[in-house]
């Protein structure tokens, strides 16, 4: 069995041929019966008029055989003339079924005369002799199907030619933008990011072009952000490594001794811990979208998690001259979440806040019930501008924007927090805090598979 053509142009040409063939056949099936009925109606009208005329002529000349000119004229038009007197025809050929219908006078119908399907028209010759009837017969138009069928191949050939031409033109027109899109996709796959596809009708092709152009822009933007992120992470890794290397060389050369060696050790330890946190964040970000990312959601009380986090962070806040304020209701705030990951989220937000909040400003850690169980971290630091809010949770975006302007971290913490909240089935929003700084509001489900909205 032959397979379908592989190219769009060939398939369009094939479809055009099929449509042309079907159109010709359907047209023939509809038009031929209509033509046959039209021809028969006109023949019947003409035959009826002839019957009336012949009946009138026979009133004056009761012997039709004597009017040879009339008979010849009828014969030339393929009309047969019969005269019935008292139900008996003057010549054979009328079947009994027709005789039974015409003997009473006027008749208009069909019948088989001498074995040929014919139209039959009968008229009384005069009113004084009701048993004298003239009958005219004419063969029905039975050859129309044959005549049209003999010429159908001409229309079919013309339709096939038109269908092939239309299919080739249509297929070529449709295939061109698809080929352009395929070439653009291959170039994008090869690493080019300046590729753009011309936008042209029809609507589906326009949609494809817009989608490919949007993909090219998204890839360019994403790769740019990845490069910036890698540069940022490289800088973050290089800074503690440089410190560790410098102190290690000094210690190995014996430059630092006594109390200086102890201070150097503490510095190296702090920088190593900083490296460990950075690597841990990178690994956690890389694993966030993995199917096997470890999560253990269960019913918890958010007031207990907030109290635990406050006890841990209050000494650090006090050492930095920052007051930690806790806002919790006097009753439990239930949620269905992983308590360890939830604590990790709070730690990330508190560390981010403590890094930028100046001495004397507050950090607020709050929880409240509502349509969803809510956690909130607010601060009195520099906060965000309206332009910052869409970029808050993008890796390294704020660090790149404020590098050299204000103190910041690696740019991974907020991205990690956003990913953790999403994996827990929650939502997180960034905004402006009444204390003047940043506000992070987290909605967590109270039950499994609960749709969340902020209170």
C-alpha positions as CSV (number, residue, x, y, z in Angstrom):
1,X,0.0,0.0,0.0
2,X,1.4,3.4,-1.1
3,X,2.0,5.9,1.7
4,X,0.8,9.5,1.8
5,X,3.1,12.1,0.3
6,X,5.5,13.4,2.9
7,X,5.6,17.1,1.9
8,X,2.9,19.6,2.6
9,X,2.8,20.8,-1.0
10,X,2.3,17.3,-2.3
11,X,-0.4,16.6,0.2
12,X,-2.2,19.9,-0.6
13,X,-2.0,19.0,-4.4
14,X,-3.5,15.6,-3.6
15,X,-6.2,17.1,-1.5
16,X,-6.9,19.6,-4.3
17,X,-7.3,16.8,-6.8
18,X,-9.6,14.9,-4.5
19,X,-11.8,18.0,-3.9
20,X,-11.9,18.6,-7.7
21,X,-13.1,15.0,-8.4
22,X,-15.7,15.1,-5.6
23,X,-16.9,18.5,-6.8
24,X,-17.3,17.3,-10.4
25,X,-19.1,14.1,-9.3
26,X,-21.4,15.9,-6.9
27,X,-22.2,18.5,-9.5
28,X,-23.1,15.8,-12.0
29,X,-25.3,14.0,-9.5
30,X,-27.2,17.2,-8.7
31,X,-27.3,18.8,-12.1
32,X,-28.1,15.8,-14.3
33,X,-31.5,15.0,-12.6
34,X,-32.4,18.7,-12.6
35,X,-31.6,18.9,-16.3
36,X,-33.6,15.7,-17.0
37,X,-36.6,17.1,-15.2
38,X,-36.3,20.4,-17.0
39,X,-36.1,18.8,-20.4
40,X,-39.0,16.5,-19.6
41,X,-41.2,19.4,-18.4
42,X,-40.5,21.4,-21.5
43,X,-41.2,18.3,-23.7
44,X,-44.4,17.7,-21.9
45,X,-45.5,21.3,-22.4
46,X,-44.7,21.2,-26.1
47,X,-46.4,17.8,-26.5
48,X,-49.5,19.0,-24.7
49,X,-49.7,22.0,-27.0
50,X,-49.3,19.7,-30.1
51,X,-52.0,17.4,-28.8
52,X,-54.4,20.3,-28.5
53,X,-53.5,21.5,-32.0
54,X,-53.8,18.1,-33.6
55,X,-57.2,17.5,-31.9
56,X,-58.4,20.8,-33.3
57,X,-57.1,19.9,-36.8
58,X,-58.7,16.5,-36.7
59,X,-62.1,18.1,-36.0
60,X,-61.9,19.5,-39.5
61,X,-60.2,16.5,-41.1
62,X,-61.4,13.3,-39.4
63,X,-59.0,11.2,-41.4
64,X,-55.5,11.9,-40.1
65,X,-53.9,9.7,-42.7
66,X,-55.1,12.2,-45.3
67,X,-53.2,15.1,-43.7
68,X,-49.7,13.8,-44.7
69,X,-48.0,17.1,-43.9
70,X,-49.2,16.9,-40.3
71,X,-48.0,13.4,-39.9
72,X,-44.6,14.1,-41.4
73,X,-44.1,17.1,-39.1
74,X,-45.0,15.0,-36.1
75,X,-42.7,12.2,-37.2
76,X,-39.8,14.5,-37.7
77,X,-40.1,15.6,-34.1
78,X,-40.2,12.0,-32.9
79,X,-43.9,12.2,-32.0
80,X,-46.2,9.3,-32.7
81,X,-49.9,9.9,-33.4
82,X,-52.7,7.6,-32.4
83,X,-56.4,8.1,-32.9
84,X,-58.8,6.1,-30.7
85,X,-62.4,5.6,-31.7
86,X,-64.5,3.9,-29.1
87,X,-61.3,2.8,-27.3
88,X,-59.8,1.2,-30.4
89,X,-56.5,2.7,-31.8
90,X,-56.0,3.2,-35.4
91,X,-52.6,1.5,-35.2
92,X,-50.8,-0.9,-32.8
93,X,-48.3,0.3,-30.2
94,X,-50.3,1.6,-27.2
95,X,-50.2,-0.8,-24.3
96,X,-53.5,-1.7,-22.5
97,X,-52.4,0.3,-19.4
98,X,-52.2,3.5,-21.5
99,X,-55.4,2.7,-23.4
100,X,-57.3,2.3,-20.1
101,X,-56.3,5.8,-19.1
102,X,-56.8,7.7,-22.3
103,X,-60.2,6.4,-23.5
104,X,-62.1,8.8,-21.3
105,X,-60.7,12.0,-22.9
106,X,-57.9,14.3,-21.8
107,X,-54.8,12.6,-20.2
108,X,-51.3,13.7,-19.4
109,X,-48.8,11.2,-18.1
110,X,-46.2,8.5,-18.8
111,X,-46.3,5.1,-20.3
112,X,-44.3,2.5,-22.2
113,X,-45.1,2.8,-25.9
114,X,-43.6,0.1,-28.2
115,X,-41.2,-0.8,-25.4
116,X,-40.0,2.8,-25.0
117,X,-40.7,4.9,-21.9
118,X,-42.7,7.8,-23.3
119,X,-44.7,10.9,-22.4
120,X,-48.3,10.6,-23.3
121,X,-50.8,13.4,-24.1
122,X,-54.4,12.7,-25.0
123,X,-57.2,15.1,-26.1
124,X,-60.8,14.5,-27.2
125,X,-61.4,15.3,-30.8
126,X,-64.8,16.9,-30.3
127,X,-67.4,17.2,-27.6
128,X,-70.1,15.4,-29.7
129,X,-68.0,12.3,-30.0
130,X,-66.4,11.6,-26.6
131,X,-65.2,8.2,-27.8
132,X,-62.8,9.8,-30.4
133,X,-59.5,10.7,-28.8
134,X,-56.2,11.8,-30.3
135,X,-53.0,10.5,-28.5
136,X,-49.5,11.9,-29.0
137,X,-46.5,10.1,-27.5
138,X,-42.9,11.2,-27.3
139,X,-39.9,9.2,-25.9
140,X,-38.7,10.5,-22.5
141,X,-35.3,12.1,-22.2
142,X,-33.4,8.9,-21.2
143,X,-30.1,9.7,-22.8
144,X,-29.2,12.7,-20.7
145,X,-27.1,10.6,-18.3
146,X,-25.3,9.0,-21.1
147,X,-24.6,12.3,-22.9
148,X,-23.4,14.0,-19.8
149,X,-21.4,11.0,-18.8
150,X,-19.6,11.0,-22.1
151,X,-18.5,14.6,-21.5
152,X,-17.9,14.2,-17.8
153,X,-14.3,13.3,-18.3
154,X,-13.6,16.7,-19.8
155,X,-14.9,18.5,-16.7
156,X,-13.0,15.9,-14.5
157,X,-9.8,16.6,-16.3
158,X,-10.2,20.3,-16.0
159,X,-11.1,20.0,-12.3
160,X,-8.0,17.8,-11.7
161,X,-5.7,20.3,-13.4
162,X,-7.3,23.2,-11.4
163,X,-7.0,21.1,-8.2
164,X,-3.4,20.3,-8.8
165,X,-2.5,23.9,-9.5
166,X,-4.5,25.2,-6.5
167,X,-3.0,22.5,-4.3
168,X,0.6,23.3,-5.3
169,X,0.1,27.0,-4.9
170,X,-1.7,26.6,-1.5
171,X,0.8,24.0,-0.3
172,X,3.8,26.2,-1.3
173,X,2.2,29.2,0.4
174,X,1.5,27.3,3.6
175,X,4.9,25.4,3.6
176,X,7.0,28.5,3.2
177,X,6.4,30.0,6.7
178,X,6.6,26.5,8.2
179,X,10.0,26.0,6.5
180,X,11.1,29.4,7.8
181,X,10.0,28.4,11.3
182,X,11.9,25.1,11.1
183,X,15.1,26.8,9.9
184,X,14.7,29.3,12.8
185,X,14.2,26.6,15.3
186,X,17.3,24.7,14.1
187,X,19.3,28.0,14.3
188,X,18.0,28.5,17.8
189,X,19.0,25.0,18.7
190,X,22.5,25.7,17.3
191,X,22.9,28.6,19.8
192,X,21.9,31.7,17.7
193,X,19.7,34.0,19.8
194,X,19.1,36.8,17.3
195,X,16.9,34.7,15.1
196,X,13.5,36.2,14.3
197,X,10.7,34.7,12.1
198,X,8.7,37.1,9.9
199,X,5.1,37.4,11.0
200,X,2.7,36.8,8.2
201,X,-0.9,35.5,7.8
202,X,-2.8,33.3,8.2
203,X,-3.5,33.5,11.9
204,X,-2.1,30.1,12.8
205,X,1.2,31.0,11.1
206,X,1.3,34.3,12.9
207,X,0.8,32.5,16.2
208,X,3.7,30.1,15.3
209,X,6.0,33.1,14.4
210,X,5.1,35.0,17.6
211,X,5.7,31.8,19.6
212,X,9.2,31.2,18.1
213,X,10.1,34.9,18.4
214,X,9.0,34.9,22.0
215,X,11.0,31.7,22.6
216,X,14.1,33.3,21.1
217,X,13.7,36.4,23.3
218,X,13.0,34.2,26.4
219,X,16.1,32.1,25.7
220,X,18.2,35.2,25.2
221,X,16.9,36.7,28.4
222,X,17.3,33.4,30.4
223,X,20.8,32.8,29.2
224,X,21.8,36.4,30.0
225,X,20.5,36.0,33.5
226,X,22.3,32.6,33.8
227,X,25.5,34.3,32.8
228,X,25.0,37.1,35.3
229,X,24.1,34.5,37.9
230,X,27.2,32.5,37.3
231,X,29.3,35.6,37.4
232,X,27.7,36.6,40.7
233,X,28.1,33.1,42.2
234,X,31.7,33.0,41.0
235,X,32.3,36.3,42.7
236,X,30.7,35.0,45.9
237,X,32.8,31.8,45.8
238,X,36.0,33.7,45.0
239,X,35.7,36.2,47.9
240,X,35.8,33.6,50.8
241,X,38.3,31.4,48.9
242,X,40.6,34.4,48.5
243,X,40.3,35.1,52.3
244,X,40.9,31.5,53.2
245,X,43.8,31.2,50.8
246,X,45.4,34.4,52.1
247,X,45.2,33.3,55.8
248,X,46.3,29.8,55.0
249,X,49.4,31.1,53.2
250,X,50.1,33.5,56.1
251,X,49.8,30.6,58.6
252,X,51.9,28.3,56.6
253,X,54.7,30.9,56.2
254,X,54.6,31.6,60.0
255,X,53.6,35.2,59.5
256,X,50.8,35.0,61.9
257,X,51.5,33.7,65.4
258,X,49.9,33.7,68.9
259,X,46.6,35.5,69.2
260,X,46.7,36.4,65.5
261,X,46.7,32.7,64.6
262,X,43.5,32.2,66.6
263,X,41.8,35.2,64.9
264,X,42.9,33.9,61.5
265,X,41.4,30.5,62.4
266,X,38.1,32.1,63.3
267,X,38.1,34.1,60.1
268,X,38.9,31.0,58.0
269,X,36.1,29.1,59.8
270,X,33.6,31.9,59.2
271,X,34.5,32.0,55.5
272,X,34.3,28.2,55.2
273,X,30.8,28.3,56.8
274,X,29.9,31.0,54.3
275,X,31.1,28.8,51.5
276,X,29.2,25.8,52.9
277,X,25.9,27.9,53.0
278,X,26.5,29.0,49.5
279,X,27.1,25.5,48.2
280,X,24.1,24.2,50.2
281,X,21.8,26.8,48.6
282,X,23.1,26.0,45.1
283,X,22.4,22.3,45.7
284,X,19.0,23.0,47.1
285,X,18.1,25.2,44.1
286,X,19.3,22.5,41.7
287,X,17.2,19.9,43.4
288,X,14.0,21.9,43.9
289,X,12.4,20.7,40.7
290,X,13.5,17.1,41.1
291,X,10.7,14.5,41.7
292,X,12.6,13.1,44.7
293,X,13.1,16.4,46.5
294,X,12.6,15.4,50.2
295,X,9.3,16.8,51.7
296,X,7.4,15.5,54.7
297,X,4.2,17.6,54.9
298,X,2.0,17.0,58.0
299,X,-0.4,19.0,60.2
300,X,1.6,21.6,62.2
301,X,1.0,24.7,64.4
302,X,2.7,27.8,62.8
303,X,2.7,29.6,66.1
304,X,5.1,27.0,67.5
305,X,7.4,27.3,64.4
306,X,7.4,31.1,64.8
307,X,8.3,30.8,68.5
308,X,11.1,28.4,67.8
309,X,12.6,30.6,65.1
310,X,12.3,33.7,67.3
311,X,14.2,32.0,70.1
312,X,17.0,31.2,67.7
313,X,17.2,34.6,66.0
314,X,16.6,36.9,68.9
315,X,20.2,36.8,70.2
316,X,21.6,37.4,66.6
317,X,19.2,40.4,66.2
318,X,20.2,41.8,69.6
319,X,23.9,41.5,68.7
320,X,23.2,43.6,65.6
321,X,21.1,46.2,67.5
322,X,17.9,45.1,65.8
323,X,14.7,44.4,67.7
324,X,12.9,41.2,66.8
325,X,9.1,41.5,67.2
326,X,6.8,38.5,67.2
327,X,3.1,38.8,66.3
328,X,1.1,35.6,66.9
329,X,-2.5,35.0,68.0
330,X,-3.2,33.4,71.4
331,X,-4.4,30.2,69.7
332,X,-2.8,27.7,67.2
333,X,-2.6,28.5,63.5
334,X,-2.9,25.1,61.8
335,X,-1.2,24.4,58.5
336,X,-0.3,21.3,56.4
337,X,3.3,21.7,55.6
338,X,6.8,20.3,56.2
339,X,8.0,21.9,59.5
340,X,11.7,21.6,58.6
341,X,11.3,23.3,55.2
342,X,9.0,25.9,56.7
343,X,11.7,26.7,59.3
344,X,14.2,26.9,56.4
345,X,12.0,29.5,54.7
346,X,11.8,31.6,57.8
347,X,15.5,31.4,58.4
348,X,16.2,32.5,54.8
349,X,13.9,35.5,55.1
350,X,15.2,36.5,58.6
351,X,18.8,36.2,57.4
352,X,18.0,38.3,54.4
353,X,16.4,40.9,56.6
354,X,19.1,41.0,59.2
355,X,21.7,41.6,56.4
356,X,20.2,44.9,55.3
357,X,18.3,46.2,58.3
358,X,20.2,49.0,60.1
359,X,20.7,49.1,63.9
360,X,17.6,50.4,65.7
361,X,15.2,49.2,63.0
362,X,12.7,46.3,63.7
363,X,12.2,42.9,62.2
364,X,8.7,41.5,62.6
365,X,7.9,37.8,62.5
366,X,4.2,37.1,62.4
367,X,1.6,34.4,61.7
368,X,-2.2,34.6,61.5
369,X,-5.1,32.5,60.3
370,X,-7.3,33.4,57.4
371,X,-8.5,31.8,54.2
372,X,-5.0,30.3,54.3
373,X,-2.5,30.0,57.1
374,X,-0.2,33.0,56.8
375,X,3.4,33.6,57.8
376,X,4.9,37.1,57.4
377,X,8.3,38.6,57.8
378,X,8.6,42.5,57.7
379,X,11.5,44.8,58.4
380,X,12.5,48.4,58.7
381,X,15.3,48.2,56.1
382,X,15.7,49.9,52.8
383,X,12.9,47.7,51.3
384,X,12.0,47.5,47.6
385,X,10.9,49.9,44.9
386,X,7.9,49.1,42.8
387,X,10.3,48.1,39.9
388,X,12.0,45.7,42.2
389,X,9.0,43.6,43.1
390,X,8.7,41.6,39.9
391,X,12.4,40.7,40.2
392,X,12.6,39.8,43.9
393,X,12.6,36.0,43.5
394,X,14.8,35.9,40.4
395,X,18.3,34.5,41.1
396,X,20.8,37.3,41.5
397,X,18.6,40.0,40.0
398,X,18.5,42.3,43.0
399,X,22.2,41.6,43.8
400,X,23.2,42.7,40.3
401,X,20.9,45.8,40.6
402,X,22.2,47.0,44.0
403,X,25.8,45.8,43.8
404,X,28.0,48.5,45.3
405,X,24.9,50.4,46.6
406,X,23.9,48.4,49.6
407,X,24.9,45.2,51.3
408,X,23.6,42.0,49.9
409,X,24.1,38.3,49.8
410,X,24.6,35.8,47.0
411,X,21.3,36.4,45.4
412,X,20.2,32.8,46.0
413,X,18.3,33.0,49.2
414,X,15.1,34.6,48.0
415,X,15.0,32.3,44.9
416,X,15.4,29.3,47.2
417,X,12.6,30.6,49.5
418,X,10.3,31.0,46.5
419,X,11.1,27.5,45.3
420,X,10.5,26.0,48.7
421,X,7.1,27.7,49.1
422,X,6.0,26.6,45.7
423,X,7.0,23.0,46.4
424,X,5.0,23.1,49.7
425,X,1.9,24.1,47.7
426,X,1.9,27.7,48.9
427,X,2.2,31.2,47.6
428,X,4.6,34.0,48.5
429,X,4.3,37.7,47.8
430,X,6.8,40.5,48.2
431,X,5.6,44.1,49.0
432,X,6.1,47.1,51.2
433,X,6.1,46.8,55.0
434,X,4.4,49.4,57.3
435,X,7.7,49.5,59.1
436,X,9.2,51.1,56.0
437,X,11.1,48.1,54.6
438,X,10.3,44.9,52.8
439,X,7.3,42.6,53.5
440,X,7.2,38.9,52.6
441,X,3.8,37.2,53.0
442,X,3.5,33.4,52.7
443,X,0.2,31.5,52.4
444,X,0.4,27.8,53.3
445,X,-2.4,25.2,52.9
446,X,-4.3,24.2,56.0
447,X,-5.2,20.9,54.4
448,X,-3.7,18.8,51.6
449,X,-4.6,20.1,48.1
450,X,-6.2,23.2,49.3
451,X,-6.6,26.2,46.9
452,X,-4.9,29.2,48.5
453,X,-5.7,32.9,48.7
454,X,-4.3,35.6,50.9
455,X,-6.4,36.9,53.7
